[in-house]
């Protein structure tokens, strides 16, 4: 990542092996006001880099010690990076992206692990509000992702599947193919059952003369209503057949059932007529024989 070198008189060359990156924020002011402060020799402060959106400025070369951490021994072993974030302004997305790229380059150059032990806040070196609202954890997380080598995967590559154990890619592919075939078979079975169910429903919708938009629920309701009646019908037919013999077909059954119903109605009508006549006559005597009660009426 190319930086614009601004320079600062506030540095020395007593460098130690670099193994830390210290993250700062402006707190107040801008990249320009930070530049003014770092170029002022009497301020005795500086940083290696400053980021504001896509702008990257450099004040001290990496091989030299910048005065940024407040603890000289940390200055000797670290690179300090200022970010454009203040008490009234959060860092922009551009600032984050520029910082992630710069930190990744520094980690790679000096073999610094991309973790929170080696990439730290200024406040973790000295009591201060710096680096404020800056999300250092996000920076470390995304730097780590950038630096994680991409593993070349082939059929023999082993993948840890947690509770399912470790499997080679080829075995995983084979397992997935088996699962896909099972899934296709399940879909076919479901389609077949759906077709059978539709045929069953359509048949009984027609049989029961239900509306054409009736479904299985309506068919089941109608079945629940009619089945007891059908059982009673079968019992009646069986009783008739015991007397007159077996019927050859459904039509002859219905004819016989109709005749029986007419005969029952005729007997019922005669009984009603007798009851009406008897209701107008006076009872002379009532006698009971073997549990049966007989009433004797006066004639006329």
SULKA-V7435 format. One record per residue. N is the residue number from 1. SS is DSSP state (a for helix, b for strand, c for the rest). NEAR is the number of other C-alpha atoms within 8 Angstrom. Layout:
{{N | SS | NEAR} {N | SS | NEAR}}
This chain:
{{1 | c | 5} {2 | c | 4} {3 | c | 8} {4 | b | 7} {5 | b | 7} {6 | c | 8} {7 | c | 8} {8 | c | 12} {9 | c | 8} {10 | c | 12} {11 | b | 11} {12 | b | 8} {13 | c | 7} {14 | c | 7} {15 | c | 10} {16 | c | 6} {17 | c | 6} {18 | c | 9} {19 | c | 10} {20 | b | 11} {21 | b | 12} {22 | b | 13} {23 | b | 14} {24 | c | 12} {25 | c | 13} {26 | c | 13} {27 | b | 10} {28 | c | 7} {29 | c | 9} {30 | c | 8} {31 | a | 11} {32 | a | 7} {33 | a | 8} {34 | a | 10} {35 | a | 10} {36 | a | 8} {37 | a | 10} {38 | a | 16} {39 | c | 11} {40 | c | 10} {41 | a | 9} {42 | a | 4} {43 | a | 7} {44 | c | 9} {45 | c | 10} {46 | c | 15} {47 | c | 16} {48 | c | 13} {49 | b | 12} {50 | b | 13} {51 | b | 16} {52 | b | 11} {53 | c | 11} {54 | c | 8} {55 | b | 7} {56 | b | 12} {57 | b | 11} {58 | b | 14} {59 | c | 14} {60 | c | 14} {61 | c | 7} {62 | c | 7} {63 | c | 6} {64 | c | 11} {65 | b | 13} {66 | b | 16} {67 | c | 13} {68 | c | 9} {69 | c | 12} {70 | c | 8} {71 | c | 8} {72 | a | 8} {73 | a | 6} {74 | a | 9} {75 | a | 14} {76 | a | 13} {77 | a | 12} {78 | b | 11} {79 | b | 13} {80 | b | 14} {81 | b | 13} {82 | b | 12} {83 | b | 14} {84 | c | 15} {85 | c | 14} {86 | b | 14} {87 | c | 9} {88 | c | 5} {89 | b | 6} {90 | c | 10} {91 | c | 11} {92 | c | 7} {93 | a | 7} {94 | a | 9} {95 | a | 14} {96 | a | 11} {97 | a | 8} {98 | a | 12} {99 | a | 11} {100 | a | 12} {101 | a | 10} {102 | a | 9} {103 | a | 10} {104 | a | 13} {105 | a | 9} {106 | a | 9} {107 | a | 11} {108 | a | 9} {109 | a | 7} {110 | a | 8} {111 | c | 7} {112 | c | 11} {113 | c | 6} {114 | c | 13} {115 | c | 9} {116 | c | 8} {117 | c | 5} {118 | c | 11} {119 | b | 12} {120 | b | 12} {121 | b | 12} {122 | a | 13} {123 | a | 10} {124 | a | 7} {125 | c | 10} {126 | c | 9} {127 | c | 6} {128 | c | 6} {129 | c | 6} {130 | c | 10} {131 | c | 12} {132 | c | 9} {133 | c | 8} {134 | c | 9} {135 | c | 6} {136 | a | 9} {137 | a | 7} {138 | a | 7} {139 | a | 11} {140 | a | 13} {141 | a | 10} {142 | a | 9} {143 | a | 13} {144 | a | 11} {145 | a | 7} {146 | a | 7} {147 | a | 9} {148 | c | 6} {149 | c | 4} {150 | c | 4} {151 | c | 4} {152 | c | 4} {153 | c | 6} {154 | c | 6} {155 | c | 7} {156 | c | 8} {157 | c | 8} {158 | b | 8} {159 | b | 8} {160 | b | 7} {161 | c | 8} {162 | a | 6} {163 | a | 4} {164 | a | 5} {165 | c | 7} {166 | b | 9} {167 | b | 10} {168 | b | 11} {169 | a | 12} {170 | a | 8} {171 | a | 8} {172 | a | 9} {173 | a | 8} {174 | a | 8} {175 | a | 8} {176 | a | 8} {177 | a | 8} {178 | a | 8} {179 | a | 8} {180 | a | 8} {181 | a | 8} {182 | a | 8} {183 | a | 8} {184 | a | 8} {185 | a | 8} {186 | a | 8} {187 | a | 8} {188 | a | 8} {189 | a | 8} {190 | a | 8} {191 | a | 8} {192 | a | 8} {193 | a | 8} {194 | a | 8} {195 | a | 8} {196 | a | 8} {197 | a | 8} {198 | a | 8} {199 | a | 8} {200 | a | 8} {201 | a | 11} {202 | a | 8} {203 | a | 8} {204 | a | 10} {205 | a | 14} {206 | a | 8} {207 | a | 7} {208 | c | 7} {209 | c | 7} {210 | c | 8} {211 | c | 6} {212 | c | 5} {213 | c | 4} {214 | c | 10} {215 | c | 8} {216 | a | 7} {217 | a | 7} {218 | a | 8} {219 | a | 12} {220 | a | 8} {221 | a | 8} {222 | a | 9} {223 | a | 8} {224 | a | 8} {225 | a | 8} {226 | a | 8} {227 | a | 8} {228 | a | 8} {229 | a | 8} {230 | a | 8} {231 | a | 8} {232 | a | 8} {233 | a | 8} {234 | a | 8} {235 | a | 8} {236 | a | 9} {237 | a | 10} {238 | a | 8} {239 | a | 8} {240 | a | 11} {241 | a | 10} {242 | a | 8} {243 | a | 6} {244 | a | 6} {245 | c | 7} {246 | c | 6} {247 | c | 8} {248 | c | 6} {249 | c | 6} {250 | a | 7} {251 | a | 6} {252 | a | 9} {253 | a | 11} {254 | a | 8} {255 | a | 8} {256 | a | 9} {257 | a | 11} {258 | a | 8} {259 | a | 8} {260 | a | 8} {261 | a | 8} {262 | a | 8} {263 | a | 8} {264 | a | 8} {265 | a | 8} {266 | a | 8} {267 | a | 8} {268 | a | 8} {269 | a | 8} {270 | a | 8} {271 | a | 8} {272 | a | 8} {273 | a | 8} {274 | a | 8} {275 | a | 8} {276 | a | 8} {277 | a | 8} {278 | a | 8} {279 | c | 6} {280 | c | 6} {281 | c | 10} {282 | c | 6} {283 | b | 9} {284 | b | 8} {285 | b | 7} {286 | b | 9} {287 | b | 7} {288 | b | 8} {289 | b | 7} {290 | c | 4} {291 | c | 5} {292 | b | 6} {293 | b | 8} {294 | b | 8} {295 | b | 9} {296 | b | 8} {297 | b | 10} {298 | c | 8} {299 | c | 4} {300 | c | 3}}
